[in-house]
Amino acid sequence: MKKNILLPVLAIAGGLMLTSCGKDFLDAENKSNIDADKYFSTADGFENLATAPYYKLRAIFDGDQNLFLSGTDLYTEGRSGYASTALSLYKDLSDENSDCQSFYSHCYDGIQQCNTVLNYSNAAGTNVAKRLEEAKALKAFYYYLLSQQFGGVPISDKYIASIQTSFPRASIDSTYQYITGILEEVEKNNILPTDDHTGKVSMRFVYNLLAKTYLAWGWDCGTTADADGSNVKVTNKSYFEKAAAYADKAINGQKPIMTFSNMWNLANEDNNDILFAIKYTRGITGQDETTDGNRQDAYFSNYYNDDSGNGGKGLTKYTNSIYPASERLLYLFEPGDERFEGTFMVEQRMEYKKYYTNNAANDTIYGYYPAWYSDLSETALQNYVNSDATHAQAKVYSSSDPCVFISATVNKRTGKITYKTGTQSYKTSRTTTGTSLCVRKFDDYTATRHGTSKVSFHDIVLAHLTETYLLGAEAYYMAGNESKALEYVNVVRARSGAETLSSFASYKRHYSDGTTNSINTGSGIDNVPYVTNLDPVDVILDERARELCGEFYRWIDLRRTKRLINYNVEYNGLDKNNFVGSDGQYKWYRPFPVGEINLNDALTNEDQNPGYKAD
């Protein structure tokens, strides 16, 4: 097992005192000689201790999201290349991968911190029972995250008070039993509040996590498929029925009323659609707000040119130039769907934040049209430039493939406008500065940008209402209730103004064939290539792509639904052999880090996941 979990936390800490949630528990300073057992048994000490499992979530979710996003159909190679070549192309993914090691370690650190809280069940204070239930739920969440990346994992059920080096790997079935057992105990105890908007877990989050776990359990243990994930057959509906029931409990009769854009707006972070989020707060003493935030809003685009002449300081949006939207993702958005403008920045200003603070600003420098726009002809784009004096020097790009672009320059002496028009492949567009869409969904428009990515104090949302509706849709369909599944998909679509589906078969998936056939030149969106009569699971995955863009689900979704290999072959152009390891098996999970196998006396090469076993 890994070093951090083998060493007892309190022994490492000695007599440490936790100072604030701005410090990791394991990094807290020892500012007194107070005995740790005595301190954590006090009301103040225990309350301080109970923040540690929450804080460890930051290590997982505010860093690079390679394990959640890379190697999927929605995010692709940007100006800086792949965020992780191994996790994007799979061929060279091995048990020495540092992303897998970090994720594995962070999850078990979180589990140990949960177990530490549970070890002080006799502490003083009025909130002890509630904090214990929170720790249980968070421990289940950490194990859920591990199970989706690694399959069955070693179980550490108790606080570790001495060095231990033998933790056998549990089967995936036993791992799911363990997770649901913890959560159903929390449900039975019924101590947590129904809702919480302070960053603590609630019963609705517990139900959401139960729905996720039973849904994954059903796919992993209640279906059969070919080795590459094709020809799925349901063999046991009971898992999916439980997933649907728990999704309904998490939904709690609530319909999504708030618009998509308002739900994600920084000013509305405590809205009722959000079931659980990692909270970030400005104004905490000792906090450096140029480095202590998260970087979620710095992904999903390429760097923007500094057209302001101010070195980009506070004016342009700093990005990491990784995870730009794929052609497939952009073609998934449909006419009338508010989520396109709610997800992407469609008009970039000289000062990026003026989109939020002054929507009438006259300094638009980039305009972006959706791939499905009613007319992407060069004439139509010229009309955009001519439509308003504020657009006179705008550069306009479509998000189609090929990308149609136009730039205009004004002769300062004569006032004459000169146009440069043309097309380029979207592959070129998405790897070039400023020519492709950026995701604005997570923007913290109060941040002061100084050439660093960790300046966002926008909460990181980990569970919300429409995500739960789509869990329910998938669960109901797999349980055999297609009409209920369609109803739940349409609830999500209705909130954003997308067309109501009369059936799953009626859904049209538009795509690019890489030629001008893929551009709507005024002849109607249905002249752009599309397919229909899709498997309902694929329709639900498309809906998840639109609704959950940029969130931490896509790789987990594709693995769970057995689409990971075939989607990468179809949409990313990968060879299926990229997924075949030296042992001849497909790589459906991540490799257990070699260091963890070496440290754990109960693990051998035979416990390694298929696709990574040594010869």
C-alpha positions in Angstrom: 0.0 0.0 0.0 1.1 3.6 -0.4 3.3 5.3 2.1 0.9 8.1 3.0 -1.8 5.7 4.1 0.5 3.3 5.8 1.9 5.9 8.2 -0.6 6.9 10.9 -1.7 10.4 10.3 -1.6 11.5 13.9 1.8 10.0 14.4 3.1 12.1 11.5 1.4 15.1 12.9 2.8 14.6 16.4 0.9 17.2 18.4 -0.2 19.4 15.5 -3.0 21.8 15.5 -5.1 22.4 12.4 -5.2 26.1 11.6 -7.6 26.7 8.8 -9.2 24.9 5.8 -6.6 26.8 3.8 -4.1 24.3 4.9 -3.9 20.6 4.1 -4.3 18.5 7.3 -1.1 16.6 6.7 0.7 19.9 6.2 -0.7 21.7 9.2 1.8 23.4 11.5 2.6 22.0 15.0 2.1 25.3 16.9 1.6 23.8 20.3 2.6 20.9 22.5 -1.0 19.8 23.0 -1.4 16.1 22.7 -3.2 15.3 19.5 -5.7 12.8 21.0 -6.7 15.3 23.7 -7.0 18.2 21.2 -9.1 16.3 18.6 -11.4 15.0 21.4 -12.3 18.6 22.2 -15.2 20.3 20.4 -12.9 22.8 18.6 -10.3 20.3 17.8 -12.8 17.8 16.3 -14.5 20.5 14.3 -11.2 21.5 12.9 -10.3 17.8 12.2 -13.6 17.3 10.3 -12.6 19.8 7.6 -9.7 17.7 6.5 -11.6 15.2 4.3 -13.2 18.1 2.4 -10.0 19.9 1.8 -8.3 16.9 0.2 -10.9 17.0 -2.6 -9.0 20.1 -3.8 -5.9 18.1 -4.5 -8.0 15.9 -6.9 -10.2 18.5 -8.6 -8.3 21.7 -8.9 -5.3 20.3 -10.6 -5.0 19.0 -14.2 -8.0 16.8 -15.0 -6.2 14.3 -17.2 -7.9 11.2 -15.7 -11.4 12.8 -16.2 -11.0 14.5 -19.6 -8.1 13.2 -21.6 -8.6 10.4 -24.1 -12.3 11.2 -24.6 -14.4 12.3 -27.6 -15.1 15.8 -26.3 -11.7 17.3 -25.7 -8.7 17.2 -27.9 -5.2 18.4 -28.7 -4.7 22.2 -28.2 -2.0 24.7 -28.9 0.2 23.1 -26.2 -0.4 19.6 -27.5 -2.1 16.9 -25.5 -2.4 17.5 -21.8 -1.2 14.0 -21.4 -0.1 12.0 -24.5 -0.2 8.7 -22.6 -3.7 9.3 -21.3 -4.9 10.7 -24.6 -3.5 8.0 -26.9 -3.4 5.0 -24.5 -0.7 3.2 -26.4 2.1 4.1 -24.0 0.0 4.3 -20.8 1.9 2.3 -18.1 2.0 1.6 -14.4 4.6 4.4 -14.0 2.2 7.1 -15.1 2.5 10.0 -12.7 -1.2 11.2 -13.1 -2.4 7.8 -12.0 0.0 7.7 -9.1 -1.1 11.2 -7.9 -4.8 10.5 -8.2 -4.4 7.1 -6.4 -2.4 8.8 -3.6 -4.8 11.7 -3.1 -7.8 9.4 -2.9 -6.2 7.3 -0.2 -5.0 10.3 1.7 -8.6 11.5 1.7 -9.8 8.1 2.9 -7.3 8.1 5.7 -8.5 11.5 6.8 -12.1 10.3 6.8 -11.0 7.3 8.9 -9.2 9.7 11.3 -12.4 11.7 11.8 -14.4 8.5 12.4 -11.8 7.4 15.0 -12.8 10.4 17.2 -16.5 9.4 17.5 -16.4 10.1 21.2 -15.2 13.7 20.8 -17.0 16.6 22.5 -19.3 18.9 20.7 -22.8 19.3 19.4 -22.1 18.5 15.7 -20.2 15.2 16.2 -22.9 12.9 14.9 -23.3 15.0 11.8 -19.6 15.3 11.1 -19.2 11.5 11.4 -21.9 11.0 8.8 -20.2 13.5 6.5 -16.9 11.6 6.9 -18.6 8.3 5.9 -20.2 9.9 2.8 -16.9 11.4 1.8 -15.1 8.1 2.3 -17.6 6.5 0.0 -17.0 9.2 -2.6 -13.3 8.7 -2.5 -13.8 4.9 -3.0 -16.3 5.6 -5.9 -13.6 7.7 -7.6 -11.1 5.0 -7.2 -13.5 2.3 -8.5 -14.2 4.2 -11.7 -10.6 4.6 -12.5 -9.0 1.3 -11.2 -11.9 -1.1 -10.7 -11.8 -3.1 -7.5 -9.3 -1.6 -5.0 -7.8 -2.3 -1.6 -10.1 -1.4 1.2 -8.9 0.5 4.2 -11.8 0.5 6.6 -10.3 1.8 9.8 -8.0 4.5 11.1 -4.4 3.2 10.8 -2.5 3.6 14.0 0.6 1.6 13.1 2.5 0.8 9.9 0.6 -1.8 7.8 1.8 -3.2 4.5 -0.9 -5.8 3.6 -4.1 -4.6 1.9 -5.5 -7.2 -0.5 -7.4 -5.9 -3.6 -11.2 -6.3 -3.4 -13.2 -7.4 -6.4 -15.2 -4.7 -8.2 -18.4 -6.3 -6.9 -17.1 -6.2 -3.3 -15.9 -2.6 -3.7 -19.4 -1.5 -4.8 -20.9 -3.4 -1.9 -18.6 -1.6 0.4 -19.5 1.8 -1.0 -23.2 1.3 -1.1 -23.1 -0.2 2.4 -21.5 3.0 3.8 -24.0 5.2 2.0 -27.0 3.2 3.0 -26.0 3.3 6.6 -25.9 7.1 6.3 -29.3 7.0 4.7 -30.6 4.9 7.5 -29.2 7.1 10.2 -30.8 10.1 8.5 -28.8 12.7 10.4 -27.6 14.8 7.4 -29.8 17.7 6.2 -31.7 17.2 2.9 -29.8 20.1 1.3 -26.6 22.0 2.2 -25.1 25.0 0.3 -22.2 25.6 2.6 -19.8 23.0 1.1 -20.9 20.2 3.3 -22.5 16.9 2.1 -26.2 16.5 2.3 -28.7 13.6 1.9 -29.4 14.6 -1.7 -25.7 14.3 -2.5 -25.7 10.9 -0.7 -28.6 9.8 -3.0 -26.8 11.2 -6.0 -23.7 9.1 -5.1 -25.8 6.0 -4.5 -27.4 6.5 -8.0 -23.9 6.8 -9.6 -22.6 3.8 -7.7 -25.5 1.5 -8.5 -25.5 2.7 -12.2 -21.8 1.8 -12.5 -22.4 -1.5 -10.6 -25.1 -2.4 -13.1 -22.9 -1.8 -16.1 -19.9 -3.6 -14.6 -21.7 -6.6 -13.0 -25.1 -6.6 -14.6 -24.2 -6.6 -18.3 -22.2 -8.6 -20.8 -20.3 -7.3 -23.9 -17.7 -8.2 -26.4 -14.1 -7.5 -25.3 -14.1 -4.1 -27.1 -17.4 -3.1 -25.5 -19.7 -3.9 -28.4 -22.9 -5.8 -28.2 -24.0 -4.9 -24.7 -26.7 -7.1 -23.1 -28.3 -6.5 -19.7 -28.3 -9.5 -17.5 -29.5 -8.0 -14.2 -31.8 -5.0 -14.1 -31.9 -4.8 -10.3 -28.8 -2.5 -10.1 -30.3 -0.1 -12.6 -33.6 -0.1 -10.8 -31.9 0.9 -7.6 -29.9 3.6 -9.4 -33.1 5.0 -10.8 -34.8 5.0 -7.4 -31.9 6.8 -5.8 -31.7 9.3 -8.7 -35.4 10.1 -7.9 -34.6 10.6 -4.2 -31.8 13.0 -5.2 -34.0 14.9 -7.6 -36.6 15.2 -4.7 -39.3 16.4 -7.0 -37.4 19.4 -8.1 -37.5 20.7 -11.7 -34.7 22.8 -13.1 -36.1 26.3 -13.4 -33.0 28.5 -13.3 -31.5 29.0 -16.8 -28.3 27.2 -17.6 -26.2 30.4 -17.6 -27.6 31.7 -14.3 -27.1 28.3 -12.7 -23.4 28.5 -13.5 -23.0 32.2 -12.8 -20.5 33.1 -10.1 -23.1 35.3 -8.4 -25.5 32.3 -8.0 -23.2 29.7 -6.5 -25.5 28.7 -3.7 -28.5 28.0 -6.0 -30.8 25.0 -5.3 -29.7 23.1 -8.4 -26.3 22.4 -6.9 -26.1 19.4 -4.7 -22.5 19.5 -3.7 -19.5 21.7 -4.5 -16.0 22.4 -3.3 -16.3 26.0 -1.9 -13.8 28.7 -2.6 -14.1 32.0 -0.7 -12.3 35.3 -1.1 -11.1 37.4 1.8 -9.7 34.6 4.1 -6.7 35.9 6.2 -3.4 34.7 4.8 -4.8 33.6 1.5 -2.9 34.6 -1.7 -5.7 35.2 -4.2 -3.3 35.1 -7.1 -2.3 31.5 -6.4 -4.7 29.9 -3.9 -7.7 29.5 -6.1 -8.5 26.7 -8.6 -7.7 26.5 -12.3 -10.9 25.1 -13.7 -11.6 28.2 -15.7 -8.2 28.1 -17.3 -8.9 25.0 -19.4 -10.9 24.3 -22.5 -9.3 26.8 -24.9 -6.2 28.2 -26.4 -4.3 31.3 -25.3 -5.8 34.6 -26.5 -3.7 37.2 -28.1 -3.1 40.3 -26.0 -4.8 42.9 -28.1 -5.0 45.3 -25.2 -1.3 46.3 -25.1 -1.1 45.6 -21.4 0.7 42.3 -21.4 -2.6 40.4 -20.6 -2.5 41.5 -17.0 -6.1 41.6 -15.8 -7.5 42.0 -19.4 -7.2 38.8 -21.4 -8.1 35.4 -20.1 -5.1 33.3 -19.0 -5.5 29.7 -20.3 -3.4 26.6 -20.3 -4.1 25.8 -24.0 -5.3 22.3 -23.2 -8.6 20.4 -23.5 -10.1 22.6 -26.3 -13.5 21.4 -27.6 -13.4 18.7 -30.2 -15.2 19.0 -33.5 -17.6 16.4 -32.3 -18.5 18.5 -29.2 -19.2 21.6 -31.1 -21.5 19.9 -33.6 -23.5 18.4 -30.7 -25.1 21.8 -29.9 -28.4 22.5 -31.7 -30.3 25.6 -32.8 -32.2 27.2 -29.9 -30.1 25.5 -27.3 -29.1 28.1 -24.7 -26.3 25.9 -23.5 -24.1 27.0 -26.4 -23.8 30.6 -25.3 -24.0 29.5 -21.7 -21.0 27.2 -22.1 -18.8 29.1 -24.6 -17.6 32.7 -24.8 -19.1 33.8 -28.1 -17.9 37.4 -28.0 -14.5 38.2 -26.6 -13.8 41.8 -25.6 -10.6 43.7 -25.5 -10.9 43.3 -21.8 -12.2 39.7 -21.4 -14.2 40.5 -18.2 -16.2 43.2 -19.9 -18.5 40.6 -21.3 -19.9 40.3 -17.8 -19.5 43.9 -16.5 -20.4 45.9 -19.6 -22.2 44.0 -22.3 -22.5 47.1 -24.5 -18.7 47.6 -24.7 -17.5 48.7 -28.1 -14.3 46.6 -28.2 -15.3 43.2 -29.5 -12.2 41.7 -31.0 -13.5 38.1 -31.6 -16.9 36.8 -32.5 -17.7 33.1 -32.7 -20.6 31.4 -34.4 -21.9 27.9 -33.6 -21.4 25.2 -36.2 -25.1 25.1 -36.8 -25.6 28.8 -37.3 -28.3 29.7 -39.9 -25.9 31.0 -42.5 -22.1 30.6 -42.3 -21.4 32.0 -45.7 -18.7 34.6 -46.0 -21.4 37.2 -47.0 -23.3 36.5 -43.8 -20.2 36.9 -41.7 -19.4 40.2 -43.4 -22.9 41.3 -42.5 -22.0 40.7 -38.8 -19.0 43.0 -39.1 -21.2 45.6 -40.8 -24.1 45.3 -38.4 -22.6 47.4 -35.6 -19.8 49.9 -35.3 -18.6 48.0 -32.3 -17.8 45.0 -34.6 -15.9 47.0 -37.1 -12.5 45.4 -36.4 -13.8 42.1 -35.1 -12.3 38.8 -36.2 -15.2 36.4 -36.8 -14.9 32.6 -36.7 -17.3 29.8 -37.0 -16.9 26.7 -34.8 -17.6 24.4 -37.8 -15.2 22.1 -39.6 -13.8 23.6 -41.8 -13.8 26.9 -39.9 -15.0 29.9 -41.8 -13.3 33.1 -40.8 -13.3 36.7 -41.6 -11.2 39.6 -40.4 -11.8 43.3 -41.1 -9.5 46.3 -41.0 -10.5 49.9 -41.2 -8.4 52.5 -43.0 -8.0 55.2 -40.4 -7.7 57.9 -43.1 -10.5 56.9 -45.4 -12.7 54.7 -43.2 -12.7 52.0 -45.9 -13.2 48.4 -44.5 -11.1 45.7 -46.1 -12.1 42.1 -45.5 -9.9 39.0 -45.4 -12.0 35.8 -45.7 -11.3 32.1 -46.0 -11.6 28.7 -44.5 -9.3 26.5 -42.5 -9.6 23.0 -40.9 -10.9 23.1 -37.4 -7.7 21.1 -36.4 -5.7 24.2 -37.5 -8.2 26.5 -35.8 -8.1 24.8 -32.4 -4.3 24.8 -32.3 -3.9 28.5 -33.1 -4.1 31.4 -30.7 -7.5 33.0 -30.4 -9.2 31.3 -33.3 -11.4 28.8 -31.3 -14.0 29.0 -28.7 -13.2 29.1 -25.0 -15.4 27.7 -22.3 -16.8 30.4 -20.0 -19.0 28.2 -17.9 -16.6 28.3 -15.0 -15.4 31.9 -15.3 -14.6 33.9 -12.2 -15.0 37.3 -13.6 -13.9 38.9 -10.3 -10.4 37.4 -10.6 -7.3 39.6 -11.3 -5.2 37.7 -13.8 -1.5 37.9 -13.6 -0.2 35.2 -16.0 -1.2 32.3 -13.7 -4.0 29.8 -13.8 -4.9 29.4 -10.2 -6.8 32.6 -9.7 -10.4 31.3 -9.9 -12.6 31.3 -6.8 -15.6 29.9 -8.6 -16.8 26.8 -6.7 -16.1 23.4 -8.2 -19.4 21.7 -8.6 -19.4 17.9 -8.1 -23.1 17.1 -8.2 -26.1 19.0 -9.5 -29.8 18.6 -10.5 -29.7 18.1 -14.2 -26.7 15.8 -13.9 -28.9 13.7 -11.6 -31.8 13.7 -14.2 -29.4 12.3 -16.7 -28.2 9.6 -14.3 -31.9 8.8 -13.9 -32.5 8.7 -17.6 -29.6 6.2 -18.1 -30.7 4.1 -15.2 -34.4 4.0 -16.3 -33.4 3.0 -19.8 -31.1 0.2 -18.7 -33.8 -1.0 -16.3 -36.2 -1.3 -19.3 -38.3 1.9 -18.8 -37.5 3.8 -22.1 -40.4 6.2 -21.8 -39.3 7.4 -18.3 -35.7 7.8 -19.6 -36.9 10.0 -22.5 -39.0 12.1 -20.1 -35.9 12.8 -18.0 -33.8 13.7 -21.1 -36.6 16.1 -22.2 -36.7 17.8 -18.7 -33.0 18.7 -19.2 -33.5 19.8 -22.8 -36.5 21.9 -21.9 -34.6 24.0 -19.4 -32.2 25.1 -22.2 -34.7 25.6 -24.9 -33.7 22.6 -27.0 -36.3 20.8 -29.1 -38.4 18.2 -27.3 -37.6 14.7 -28.5 -40.6 12.6 -29.5 -38.5 9.5 -29.3 -34.9 8.5 -28.9 -35.0 7.5 -32.6 -36.0 11.0 -33.6 -32.8 12.6 -32.3 -30.4 13.9 -35.0 -26.7 13.9 -34.3 -24.9 16.4 -36.7 -21.3 16.0 -37.5 -18.5 17.2 -39.8 -17.3 15.3 -42.8 -14.3 17.7 -43.1 -15.6 19.4 -46.2 -17.8 22.4 -46.9 -20.8 20.0 -46.8 -20.4 20.5 -43.0 -21.1 24.2 -43.2 -24.6 25.6 -43.2 -24.5 28.2 -45.9 -28.1 29.2 -45.5 -29.8 26.0 -46.9 -30.8 24.8 -43.5 -29.2 22.9 -40.6 -30.6 19.6 -41.9 -28.4 19.9 -45.0 -25.4 19.5 -42.6 -24.6 15.8 -42.3 -26.4 13.9 -39.5 -27.3 10.4 -38.3 -30.4 9.3 -36.5 -31.9 6.1 -35.0 -29.1 6.0 -32.4 -28.9 3.7 -29.4 -30.6 5.6 -26.6 -27.5 5.3 -24.5 -25.6 7.3 -27.2 -28.4 9.9 -27.2 -28.1 10.2 -23.4 -24.3 10.5 -23.7 -24.7 13.3 -26.2 -27.1 15.1 -23.8 -24.5 14.6 -21.0 -21.9 16.2 -23.4 -24.0 19.3 -23.8 -25.1 19.6 -20.2 -21.9 18.6 -18.4 -19.2 20.1 -20.7 -16.0 20.7 -18.8 -17.2 18.8 -15.7 -15.5 15.7 -14.3 -17.5 12.9 -16.0 -16.6 12.1 -19.6 -13.9 9.4 -19.2 -15.9 7.8 -16.4 -19.1 8.0 -18.6 -17.4 6.3 -21.6 -15.7 3.6 -19.5 -19.0 2.9 -17.6 -21.1 2.6 -20.8 -18.5 0.5 -22.6 -18.0 3.2 -25.3 -14.5 4.2 -24.4 -12.7 2.2 -27.1 -15.2 2.5 -29.9 -15.7 6.3 -29.3 -11.9 6.9 -29.4 -11.7 4.9 -32.6 -14.6 6.6 -34.3 -14.1 10.2 -33.2 -10.4 10.5 -32.3 -9.1 8.3 -35.1 -7.2 6.0 -32.7 -6.3 2.5 -33.7 -8.1 0.0 -31.5 -4.7 -1.7 -30.9 -3.7 1.4 -28.9 -5.9 -0.1 -26.1 -4.3 -3.5 -26.3 -1.5 -4.1 -23.8 1.5 -6.4 -24.0 -0.6 -9.1 -22.3 -3.1 -9.0 -25.2 -5.9 -7.5 -23.1 -7.8 -4.2 -23.5 -7.1 -1.3 -21.2 -10.5 -0.6 -19.7 -9.1 0.8 -16.4 -6.0 2.7 -15.3 -2.9 0.8 -14.2 -2.3 0.4 -10.5 0.9 2.4 -9.9 3.9 0.1 -9.7 5.0 1.8 -6.5 1.8 0.8 -4.8 2.1 -2.8 -5.8 5.7 -2.9 -4.6 4.7 -1.4 -1.2 1.7 -3.6 -0.6 2.6 -7.2 0.4 -0.9 -8.4 -0.5 -0.6 -7.3 -4.2 1.3 -9.0 -7.0 1.5 -8.5 -10.7 -1.6 -10.8 -11.0 -3.6 -8.0 -9.3 -2.6 -5.5 -12.0 -5.4 -4.5 -14.3 -5.7 -6.2 -17.8 -3.6 -4.4 -20.4 -0.8 -3.6 -18.0 0.3 -7.0 -16.6 4.0 -7.6 -17.0 5.1 -10.4 -19.4 
